[in-house]
């Protein structure tokens, strides 16, 4: 397991809590695995808390206060890390995403959030929330667009995505919106801000037909896997599960079109949508 890094407690509430957790654990002479056993979680999870890539949950804060003789320190301070502008089921994943040094993602049904345009994102949110106010949709779109800034400096993040052709063919928000969305994905690939591959229809049956994959690697914490469903989401750090899905992603990448051929297909799809909108 990677060793813990020295965190700047002033950088964020989670960094402060992580630094204090590491200090308290070491003072007690406990390893990450030993402390994890007391909470019925993995040592990897403790490492992620200490590295600031995971949010401390209130039920764990209470146990840590007792086990590590911290009074009510963790109980009081973990509330600061619970505040998030993102929907509750995605908040922890979004925070982990911001700390990741590599993200590998397969999306079967929609363009990944980091590659979406404002119009496409709005169409997705409107489909999810048919009675939501326009003001709230504006907020959700703004939050999603803020996440896309992670790709502004590709030297800080390796983003490797495999997009199913179905996600590009489903007309979301209209053909003009899809033309812009496809061009956006193509531009990111062309500018080498991400590795983009398309899994074409003619690839047939493949290893991930049952759902999406999102793997995140960190500089000083174990990797995590994000599972997502309708209105739900969960981070998983079990090493065998993460390894299984990493191999699944590798098989998908081997089955998908090459980055060059994927870019050609994206350009063709964008042109098709634009032509259909303006014949």
N, C-alpha and C positions, 0 to 999 in steps of 0.2 A: 504494500500500500504506500502511495507517495507520502513523504513526510510533510507535516504542516508548515505552511509559510508564515512569516511574521506579518500580521495584519495591522493596518492603521486603524485604531479604534475610532478615529474621527471621520473615517470615510463613509460609514453607514451604520445604522443600528445593528444590522446583522453582523457586520465586521466586529463591532464592539462585543456583542454577545459571543461570537465565535472565539475571539481572543480570550475572553474571560472563561469560557468553557474549557478551552485547552489548558489555561493556567490552573484552573480548579482541578481538572482531571489529573494533571501531572503532579499537583500538590498531594493528591490522594494516592499517587503511585499506581494509577490504573491505565491500562492500555485502552485504545479506542474500542477494541473488541470486548474487553472486560466491562467497560462502561455500557456498551451496547447491550450486553447480556442482561444487565439490570433493568434496561428499558424494553427488553424484548425486541430490539432492532439490531441491525447489522453494525459492525465496526465501520463499514463504509458510510453509513448514515451519520455516525458521529463525526467522521472525517469531513463530510460535507457541511455539517453544522459549523465545525470549527473553521472551515475555509470560507464560510459565508455564502455558499452556493445553495443552501437549503434553509427554509424558514423553520424556526423552532415552533412546535405546536404547544398549546397551553398545557395539555396533559403531560407532555414530557418535561415542560418547564417545572411543574410542581415536583415531579420525581427527582429531577436534577438538583433542585434546591435542597431537598432532603438528603439525598445521597452524598452530595458534595459539600454539605454544610454551608450553603450560600444564603441562608435566611429566606427572603422572598425575592432575591435579585432577579432570577430568570423569570419568575412569574410576573413581576412588575414590568420588566423590560421587553419581554417577548411581544407584548401588546403593540409596541412601536413597529415591529416587523410585520404585523398582521395587516397593516394598512396598505391597500393596493388600489390603483386606479383600474386594474384589469378585472374582468369577471372572476368570481371566486374560484371556479373550477380550473381556471387557467393561470391564476396569479403566480403560483409557485413556479410553474413551468416558464412563464415569461421572465421571472427574476433569474432563474437558472440560465435561460437563453442569453441574457445580458452578460453573464460571466463566462460563457463557453468559449473555448478556443477552436472548437470544431463542432459542426452540426451536420449530421447526415439524415436526410429525410426522404421518405417516400409518401406521396399523396395520391390516392386513387380517384378522388372525386372532386377536388377543387385545387386551384393554384395556391401554393403555400403562402401564408400570411406575409412572410418577408419579401415576397415577390409581387404582391398585389398592388394594383392601382387604387386610388381613392374611389373611383366609380365602381370598380369590381367589388371592393370591400363593402361599399354601401349596399350593393345588391345582395351580397351574402348576408349581411346583418339584417336587412329588411326581410329576407326569406326566413331567417331564424326568429325574428321578432316582428311579426306582421302588424302588431298594434302599438309598436314603440313610437315615441315622439321623435320628430325630426331633430330636435335639440340633442336628445340622447344618442341618436345615430351619428350626429356630427362628432360627439365626444368619442364614440367607439371607433369611428374612422380615423380621427386624429391620433388616438392611441396606437392603432395599427400602423399608421404611417410613421409614427415615431420609432416603432420597432424596426422599420426598414432601414433606418440610419445605420444599423449594425453593418450593413454591406458597403457603406461609404469608404471604409478602409479595409480591403480584403486581406491585408497583411495581418490583421488582428483576428480574423475569423475565417476558417475554412468552412464554406457552406457548399455542401454537395447534395444536390436534390435530384431525385428521379420522379418525374411527373407522368402519371398515366395519361395516355392520349384522351381518355374519357373526360378528364378534367378540362382539357382544352377544347373539346367538342361540345360540351354542355353549354348552351347559350345562357349565360348568366348576366342579366342586366341589359340584354340586347346585343345586336351584332356589332355596333359601333364600340360598345364597352369591351366586347371580346377582342376586337381588333387591337384596341389600345392595350389590353391586358397581355395579349400574345406578344405584341411589340416590346412591352416592358420586360417580359421574361427573356426575349431574344437579346435585348440591349444589355441586360445584366450579364448574360453569357458572353456576348461579343466583347464586352469591356473587361472580361476575365475577373469579374467581381464574385462569381460563383461558378461551380461546375454544374452544368445543367444537362440532364439526359431525359429523353422522352421514351417511355415504354409504349411501343405502338400496339395497336389492336392485333396486328398479325403475329405478335409474339405468342399469342394463344394463352393457354393456362400458365400461371407462374406461381412462385413460392409465397406471394403475399396477397393472394386474392381475398383474404378474410379481413384485411384492414390496413391502416397506415402505420408508419414507423417513424419515430423521431429519436435519434441518439445524440446525446450531448457529451462532449469530453471537456475536461477542465485542466487547468495548469497544475493545480495542487489538491485535487479531490478526485475520487473515483467517478467513472462515467455513470450517467443515468439514462434511462429510457422513459419516454413519455407516451402513455396510452391515452387516447382520446375517444370519447363517444359523444352522443347527443347530449349536450349540456353537462358532461362529466369529463374529468381528467385526473390522471394519477401519475406520479413519478415513481419509477421502480429502479432500485439499485442492486438487486440480487445479481451477483456476477455471472451466474450461469444463464440467467434470463437475458441479461445484456449481451452476453457473448452469442447466444442463439440468434438474437435479432440483428446483431452485427453481421453474422454470416448470411442471414436472410437478405440484408441490404446488399452485401457483396454479390450475391447471386442475382439480385434484381439489376444491379449495375452491369453485370456481365450480359444479361439478357436484353437490356435496353439498347437503343441506338447510341452510337458514339456521340460525343459532344458536338463534333462537326456536323454529323447527319441530323442530330437533334436541332441544331440551330437552323439548318436548312428547312426542316419541317416546321419549325416555329414561324419562320419568315413566310412560308407558304400558307400556313393557317391564318396568319394575320392578313395577308393579301386577299385570301378567300373571303374573310369576314368583311374587309373593307370594300371589296367588289360587290358583295351581296347587299351591302348597305347603300352603295352608290353605283348601281349598274351603268 
